[in-house]
Amino acid sequence: MRRHKRDMAERAFAKGYQAGISGRSKDSCPTNHIVMRQEWLNGWREGRSDNWDGLTGVSGIHKQARVLYA
């Protein structure tokens, strides 16, 4: 059975989360589409928050897996 493609908004959130957790700037958002940009920024904010809370590397792998494969 084929795997369905994810919703584009979920994908933008996951990509933004990855950018935030890795410490990249929010100016690196790859899209100008209003809805996708907002989802990316929401993910980026959550990723930055987790980065500041120390949920990077092994300590945050459970959170990253939930965001990426939800």
Biopython code that builds the backbone (N, CA, C, O; Angstrom):
import numpy as np
from Bio.PDB.StructureBuilder import StructureBuilder

atoms = [
    (1, "MET", "N", (0.833, -1.166, 0.000)),
    (1, "MET", "CA", (0.000, 0.000, 0.000)),
    (1, "MET", "C", (0.890, 1.245, 0.000)),
    (1, "MET", "O", (1.874, 1.334, 0.734)),
    (2, "ARG", "N", (0.519, 2.175, -0.825)),
    (2, "ARG", "CA", (1.301, 3.401, -0.900)),
    (2, "ARG", "C", (1.027, 4.306, 0.285)),
    (2, "ARG", "O", (-0.066, 4.322, 0.852)),
    (3, "ARG", "N", (2.033, 5.040, 0.630)),
    (3, "ARG", "CA", (1.886, 5.995, 1.721)),
    (3, "ARG", "C", (1.362, 7.309, 1.165)),
    (3, "ARG", "O", (1.870, 7.809, 0.161)),
    (4, "HIS", "N", (0.364, 7.860, 1.803)),
    (4, "HIS", "CA", (-0.204, 9.132, 1.351)),
    (4, "HIS", "C", (0.742, 10.280, 1.668)),
    (4, "HIS", "O", (1.462, 10.267, 2.667)),
    (5, "LYS", "N", (0.717, 11.261, 0.795)),
    (5, "LYS", "CA", (1.530, 12.449, 1.053)),
    (5, "LYS", "C", (0.949, 13.215, 2.224)),
    (5, "LYS", "O", (-0.266, 13.272, 2.416)),
    (6, "ARG", "N", (1.823, 13.790, 2.985)),
    (6, "ARG", "CA", (1.385, 14.592, 4.124)),
    (6, "ARG", "C", (0.778, 15.891, 3.659)),
    (6, "ARG", "O", (1.034, 16.374, 2.556)),
    (7, "ASP", "N", (-0.020, 16.429, 4.522)),
    (7, "ASP", "CA", (-0.584, 17.751, 4.292)),
    (7, "ASP", "C", (0.569, 18.750, 4.193)),
    (7, "ASP", "O", (1.525, 18.662, 4.963)),
    (8, "MET", "N", (0.493, 19.679, 3.276)),
    (8, "MET", "CA", (1.572, 20.643, 3.083)),
    (8, "MET", "C", (1.787, 21.524, 4.316)),
    (8, "MET", "O", (2.915, 21.926, 4.598)),
    (9, "ALA", "N", (0.721, 21.823, 5.047)),
    (9, "ALA", "CA", (0.866, 22.630, 6.258)),
    (9, "ALA", "C", (1.641, 21.856, 7.327)),
    (9, "ALA", "O", (2.492, 22.430, 8.008)),
    (10, "GLU", "N", (1.354, 20.559, 7.481)),
    (10, "GLU", "CA", (2.096, 19.734, 8.440)),
    (10, "GLU", "C", (3.564, 19.652, 8.056)),
    (10, "GLU", "O", (4.450, 19.695, 8.910)),
    (11, "ARG", "N", (3.804, 19.535, 6.771)),
    (11, "ARG", "CA", (5.180, 19.448, 6.280)),
    (11, "ARG", "C", (5.940, 20.753, 6.534)),
    (11, "ARG", "O", (7.106, 20.731, 6.927)),
    (12, "ALA", "N", (5.273, 21.886, 6.307)),
    (12, "ALA", "CA", (5.907, 23.189, 6.566)),
    (12, "ALA", "C", (6.216, 23.333, 8.056)),
    (12, "ALA", "O", (7.278, 23.838, 8.419)),
    (13, "PHE", "N", (5.300, 22.895, 8.918)),
    (13, "PHE", "CA", (5.524, 22.956, 10.359)),
    (13, "PHE", "C", (6.742, 22.120, 10.741)),
    (13, "PHE", "O", (7.595, 22.575, 11.503)),
    (14, "ALA", "N", (6.825, 20.899, 10.215)),
    (14, "ALA", "CA", (7.939, 20.004, 10.539)),
    (14, "ALA", "C", (9.273, 20.573, 10.060)),
    (14, "ALA", "O", (10.278, 20.479, 10.765)),
    (15, "LYS", "N", (9.286, 21.159, 8.872)),
    (15, "LYS", "CA", (10.520, 21.767, 8.364)),
    (15, "LYS", "C", (10.917, 22.980, 9.204)),
    (15, "LYS", "O", (12.100, 23.191, 9.467)),
    (16, "GLY", "N", (9.941, 23.771, 9.622)),
    (16, "GLY", "CA", (10.222, 24.910, 10.486)),
    (16, "GLY", "C", (10.732, 24.463, 11.839)),
    (16, "GLY", "O", (11.627, 25.089, 12.407)),
    (17, "TYR", "N", (10.162, 23.369, 12.367)),
    (17, "TYR", "CA", (10.624, 22.838, 13.649)),
    (17, "TYR", "C", (12.086, 22.407, 13.545)),
    (17, "TYR", "O", (12.884, 22.692, 14.439)),
    (18, "GLN", "N", (12.432, 21.735, 12.477)),
    (18, "GLN", "CA", (13.816, 21.303, 12.278)),
    (18, "GLN", "C", (14.759, 22.504, 12.200)),
    (18, "GLN", "O", (15.863, 22.468, 12.743)),
    (19, "ALA", "N", (14.322, 23.563, 11.525)),
    (19, "ALA", "CA", (15.148, 24.770, 11.430)),
    (19, "ALA", "C", (15.310, 25.413, 12.806)),
    (19, "ALA", "O", (16.398, 25.873, 13.151)),
    (20, "GLY", "N", (14.244, 25.447, 13.585)),
    (20, "GLY", "CA", (14.304, 26.054, 14.905)),
    (20, "GLY", "C", (15.163, 25.267, 15.877)),
    (20, "GLY", "O", (15.929, 25.852, 16.642)),
    (21, "ILE", "N", (15.044, 23.953, 15.855)),
    (21, "ILE", "CA", (15.802, 23.122, 16.788)),
    (21, "ILE", "C", (17.291, 23.152, 16.456)),
    (21, "ILE", "O", (18.133, 22.959, 17.333)),
    (22, "SER", "N", (17.610, 23.394, 15.186)),
    (22, "SER", "CA", (19.019, 23.454, 14.793)),
    (22, "SER", "C", (19.610, 24.858, 14.957)),
    (22, "SER", "O", (20.803, 25.060, 14.726)),
    (23, "GLY", "N", (18.772, 25.834, 15.357)),
    (23, "GLY", "CA", (19.283, 27.165, 15.656)),
    (23, "GLY", "C", (19.355, 28.109, 14.479)),
    (23, "GLY", "O", (19.997, 29.156, 14.565)),
    (24, "ARG", "N", (18.701, 27.758, 13.368)),
    (24, "ARG", "CA", (18.730, 28.664, 12.220)),
    (24, "ARG", "C", (17.805, 29.849, 12.427)),
    (24, "ARG", "O", (16.896, 29.808, 13.256)),
    (25, "SER", "N", (18.044, 30.888, 11.678)),
    (25, "SER", "CA", (17.269, 32.118, 11.777)),
    (25, "SER", "C", (15.892, 31.945, 11.144)),
    (25, "SER", "O", (15.720, 31.153, 10.218)),
    (26, "LYS", "N", (14.918, 32.692, 11.649)),
    (26, "LYS", "CA", (13.583, 32.618, 11.055)),
    (26, "LYS", "C", (13.549, 33.274, 9.673)),
    (26, "LYS", "O", (12.592, 33.097, 8.920)),
    (27, "ASP", "N", (14.590, 34.025, 9.350)),
    (27, "ASP", "CA", (14.684, 34.626, 8.018)),
    (27, "ASP", "C", (14.978, 33.588, 6.946)),
    (27, "ASP", "O", (14.919, 33.898, 5.755)),
    (28, "SER", "N", (15.293, 32.365, 7.349)),
    (28, "SER", "CA", (15.601, 31.321, 6.369)),
    (28, "SER", "C", (14.361, 30.580, 5.904)),
    (28, "SER", "O", (14.475, 29.521, 5.287)),
    (29, "CYS", "N", (13.179, 31.111, 6.184)),
    (29, "CYS", "CA", (11.932, 30.496, 5.737)),
    (29, "CYS", "C", (11.926, 30.444, 4.207)),
    (29, "CYS", "O", (12.125, 31.467, 3.553)),
    (30, "PRO", "N", (11.699, 29.258, 3.633)),
    (30, "PRO", "CA", (11.838, 29.110, 2.190)),
    (30, "PRO", "C", (10.627, 29.540, 1.367)),
    (30, "PRO", "O", (10.702, 29.518, 0.139)),
    (31, "THR", "N", (9.528, 29.925, 1.983)),
    (31, "THR", "CA", (8.318, 30.216, 1.222)),
    (31, "THR", "C", (7.774, 31.608, 1.506)),
    (31, "THR", "O", (8.016, 32.191, 2.563)),
    (32, "ASN", "N", (7.039, 32.117, 0.540)),
    (32, "ASN", "CA", (6.379, 33.412, 0.710)),
    (32, "ASN", "C", (4.867, 33.266, 0.764)),
    (32, "ASN", "O", (4.154, 34.248, 0.970)),
    (33, "HIS", "N", (4.370, 32.035, 0.577)),
    (33, "HIS", "CA", (2.934, 31.775, 0.671)),
    (33, "HIS", "C", (2.503, 32.010, 2.113)),
    (33, "HIS", "O", (3.116, 31.467, 3.032)),
    (34, "ILE", "N", (1.479, 32.795, 2.325)),
    (34, "ILE", "CA", (1.113, 33.266, 3.661)),
    (34, "ILE", "C", (0.822, 32.123, 4.628)),
    (34, "ILE", "O", (1.336, 32.116, 5.746)),
    (35, "VAL", "N", (0.010, 31.163, 4.215)),
    (35, "VAL", "CA", (-0.374, 30.069, 5.112)),
    (35, "VAL", "C", (0.821, 29.169, 5.416)),
    (35, "VAL", "O", (1.044, 28.797, 6.569)),
    (36, "MET", "N", (1.586, 28.821, 4.389)),
    (36, "MET", "CA", (2.741, 27.945, 4.592)),
    (36, "MET", "C", (3.811, 28.640, 5.435)),
    (36, "MET", "O", (4.456, 28.016, 6.277)),
    (37, "ARG", "N", (3.989, 29.939, 5.196)),
    (37, "ARG", "CA", (4.966, 30.692, 5.985)),
    (37, "ARG", "C", (4.564, 30.731, 7.453)),
    (37, "ARG", "O", (5.419, 30.593, 8.328)),
    (38, "GLN", "N", (3.276, 30.916, 7.735)),
    (38, "GLN", "CA", (2.807, 30.947, 9.118)),
    (38, "GLN", "C", (3.017, 29.598, 9.795)),
    (38, "GLN", "O", (3.439, 29.552, 10.950)),
    (39, "GLU", "N", (2.734, 28.506, 9.103)),
    (39, "GLU", "CA", (2.951, 27.168, 9.669)),
    (39, "GLU", "C", (4.440, 26.926, 9.911)),
    (39, "GLU", "O", (4.827, 26.366, 10.937)),
    (40, "TRP", "N", (5.272, 27.352, 8.958)),
    (40, "TRP", "CA", (6.718, 27.192, 9.117)),
    (40, "TRP", "C", (7.199, 27.964, 10.344)),
    (40, "TRP", "O", (7.994, 27.452, 11.132)),
    (41, "LEU", "N", (6.714, 29.194, 10.503)),
    (41, "LEU", "CA", (7.116, 30.012, 11.651)),
    (41, "LEU", "C", (6.603, 29.433, 12.966)),
    (41, "LEU", "O", (7.293, 29.514, 13.983)),
    (42, "ASN", "N", (5.400, 28.847, 12.963)),
    (42, "ASN", "CA", (4.900, 28.186, 14.168)),
    (42, "ASN", "C", (5.816, 27.026, 14.555)),
    (42, "ASN", "O", (6.140, 26.852, 15.729)),
    (43, "GLY", "N", (6.227, 26.242, 13.577)),
    (43, "GLY", "CA", (7.155, 25.147, 13.838)),
    (43, "GLY", "C", (8.503, 25.665, 14.307)),
    (43, "GLY", "O", (9.116, 25.096, 15.210)),
    (44, "TRP", "N", (8.964, 26.752, 13.688)),
    (44, "TRP", "CA", (10.254, 27.341, 14.060)),
    (44, "TRP", "C", (10.227, 27.802, 15.513)),
    (44, "TRP", "O", (11.179, 27.573, 16.259)),
    (45, "ARG", "N", (9.122, 28.461, 15.919)),
    (45, "ARG", "CA", (9.003, 28.938, 17.309)),
    (45, "ARG", "C", (9.025, 27.778, 18.296)),
    (45, "ARG", "O", (9.683, 27.851, 19.334)),
    (46, "GLU", "N", (8.311, 26.716, 17.973)),
    (46, "GLU", "CA", (8.309, 25.561, 18.870)),
    (46, "GLU", "C", (9.693, 24.905, 18.916)),
    (46, "GLU", "O", (10.144, 24.466, 19.974)),
    (47, "GLY", "N", (10.353, 24.843, 17.771)),
    (47, "GLY", "CA", (11.705, 24.284, 17.724)),
    (47, "GLY", "C", (12.695, 25.120, 18.523)),
    (47, "GLY", "O", (13.532, 24.570, 19.240)),
    (48, "ARG", "N", (12.612, 26.423, 18.409)),
    (48, "ARG", "CA", (13.502, 27.303, 19.183)),
    (48, "ARG", "C", (13.239, 27.145, 20.675)),
    (48, "ARG", "O", (14.171, 27.103, 21.478)),
    (49, "SER", "N", (11.968, 27.059, 21.037)),
    (49, "SER", "CA", (11.610, 26.866, 22.438)),
    (49, "SER", "C", (12.195, 25.562, 22.976)),
    (49, "SER", "O", (12.736, 25.527, 24.082)),
    (50, "ASP", "N", (12.085, 24.492, 22.192)),
    (50, "ASP", "CA", (12.654, 23.216, 22.610)),
    (50, "ASP", "C", (14.175, 23.281, 22.666)),
    (50, "ASP", "O", (14.796, 22.649, 23.521)),
    (51, "ASN", "N", (14.770, 24.038, 21.763)),
    (51, "ASN", "CA", (16.218, 24.207, 21.765)),
    (51, "ASN", "C", (16.649, 24.914, 23.050)),
    (51, "ASN", "O", (17.616, 24.507, 23.694)),
    (52, "TRP", "N", (15.933, 25.963, 23.416)),
    (52, "TRP", "CA", (16.257, 26.709, 24.639)),
    (52, "TRP", "C", (16.027, 25.865, 25.887)),
    (52, "TRP", "O", (16.722, 26.032, 26.889)),
    (53, "ASP", "N", (15.050, 24.955, 25.827)),
    (53, "ASP", "CA", (14.760, 24.073, 26.963)),
    (53, "ASP", "C", (15.730, 22.900, 27.045)),
    (53, "ASP", "O", (15.664, 22.106, 27.983)),
    (54, "GLY", "N", (16.625, 22.784, 26.076)),
    (54, "GLY", "CA", (17.626, 21.729, 26.102)),
    (54, "GLY", "C", (17.175, 20.415, 25.485)),
    (54, "GLY", "O", (17.791, 19.377, 25.727)),
    (55, "LEU", "N", (16.109, 20.445, 24.690)),
    (55, "LEU", "CA", (15.617, 19.225, 24.058)),
    (55, "LEU", "C", (16.284, 18.996, 22.700)),
    (55, "LEU", "O", (15.610, 18.847, 21.682)),
    (56, "THR", "N", (17.593, 18.973, 22.703)),
    (56, "THR", "CA", (18.334, 18.705, 21.476)),
    (56, "THR", "C", (19.044, 17.368, 21.626)),
    (56, "THR", "O", (19.259, 16.886, 22.738)),
    (57, "GLY", "N", (19.399, 16.788, 20.512)),
    (57, "GLY", "CA", (20.116, 15.517, 20.558)),
    (57, "GLY", "C", (19.248, 14.395, 21.093)),
    (57, "GLY", "O", (18.065, 14.307, 20.765)),
    (58, "VAL", "N", (19.829, 13.542, 21.909)),
    (58, "VAL", "CA", (19.140, 12.367, 22.425)),
    (58, "VAL", "C", (17.999, 12.746, 23.361)),
    (58, "VAL", "O", (16.980, 12.055, 23.392)),
    (59, "SER", "N", (18.142, 13.808, 24.110)),
    (59, "SER", "CA", (17.102, 14.188, 25.068)),
    (59, "SER", "C", (15.816, 14.648, 24.395)),
    (59, "SER", "O", (14.756, 14.611, 25.020)),
    (60, "GLY", "N", (15.879, 15.075, 23.151)),
    (60, "GLY", "CA", (14.688, 15.558, 22.467)),
    (60, "GLY", "C", (14.245, 14.699, 21.307)),
    (60, "GLY", "O", (13.369, 15.101, 20.542)),
    (61, "ILE", "N", (14.832, 13.521, 21.157)),
    (61, "ILE", "CA", (14.515, 12.692, 19.986)),
    (61, "ILE", "C", (13.054, 12.262, 19.973)),
    (61, "ILE", "O", (12.460, 12.140, 18.902)),
    (62, "HIS", "N", (12.470, 12.033, 21.132)),
    (62, "HIS", "CA", (11.061, 11.643, 21.180)),
    (62, "HIS", "C", (10.154, 12.764, 20.690)),
    (62, "HIS", "O", (9.138, 12.504, 20.045)),
    (63, "LYS", "N", (10.508, 13.992, 20.987)),
    (63, "LYS", "CA", (9.712, 15.143, 20.558)),
    (63, "LYS", "C", (9.842, 15.334, 19.044)),
    (63, "LYS", "O", (8.850, 15.594, 18.363)),
    (64, "GLN", "N", (11.064, 15.205, 18.520)),
    (64, "GLN", "CA", (11.280, 15.369, 17.095)),
    (64, "GLN", "C", (10.547, 14.301, 16.306)),
    (64, "GLN", "O", (9.975, 14.596, 15.256)),
    (65, "ALA", "N", (10.552, 13.085, 16.781)),
    (65, "ALA", "CA", (9.877, 11.992, 16.085)),
    (65, "ALA", "C", (8.381, 12.245, 16.044)),
    (65, "ALA", "O", (7.738, 11.964, 15.032)),
    (66, "ARG", "N", (7.814, 12.770, 17.121)),
    (66, "ARG", "CA", (6.391, 13.044, 17.165)),
    (66, "ARG", "C", (6.022, 14.157, 16.187)),
    (66, "ARG", "O", (4.972, 14.100, 15.548)),
    (67, "VAL", "N", (6.883, 15.165, 16.069)),
    (67, "VAL", "CA", (6.601, 16.276, 15.169)),
    (67, "VAL", "C", (6.754, 15.838, 13.723)),
    (67, "VAL", "O", (5.925, 16.187, 12.883)),
    (68, "LEU", "N", (7.785, 15.090, 13.422)),
    (68, "LEU", "CA", (8.058, 14.705, 12.047)),
    (68, "LEU", "C", (7.121, 13.632, 11.511)),
    (68, "LEU", "O", (6.796, 13.632, 10.324)),
    (69, "TYR", "N", (6.691, 12.731, 12.358)),
    (69, "TYR", "CA", (5.907, 11.594, 11.875)),
    (69, "TYR", "C", (4.483, 11.595, 12.389)),
    (69, "TYR", "O", (3.842, 10.545, 12.446)),
    (70, "ALA", "N", (3.983, 12.757, 12.762)),
    (70, "ALA", "CA", (2.602, 12.841, 13.267)),
    (70, "ALA", "C", (1.607, 12.705, 12.144)),
    (70, "ALA", "O", (0.400, 12.751, 12.379)),
]
sb = StructureBuilder()
sb.init_structure("model")
sb.init_model(0)
sb.init_chain("A")
sb.init_seg("    ")
for serial, (resi, resn, name, xyz) in enumerate(atoms, 1):
    if name == "N":
        sb.init_residue(resn, " ", resi, " ")
    sb.init_atom(name, np.array(xyz, "f"), 0.0, 1.0, " ", f" {name:<3s}", serial, name[0])
structure = sb.get_structure()
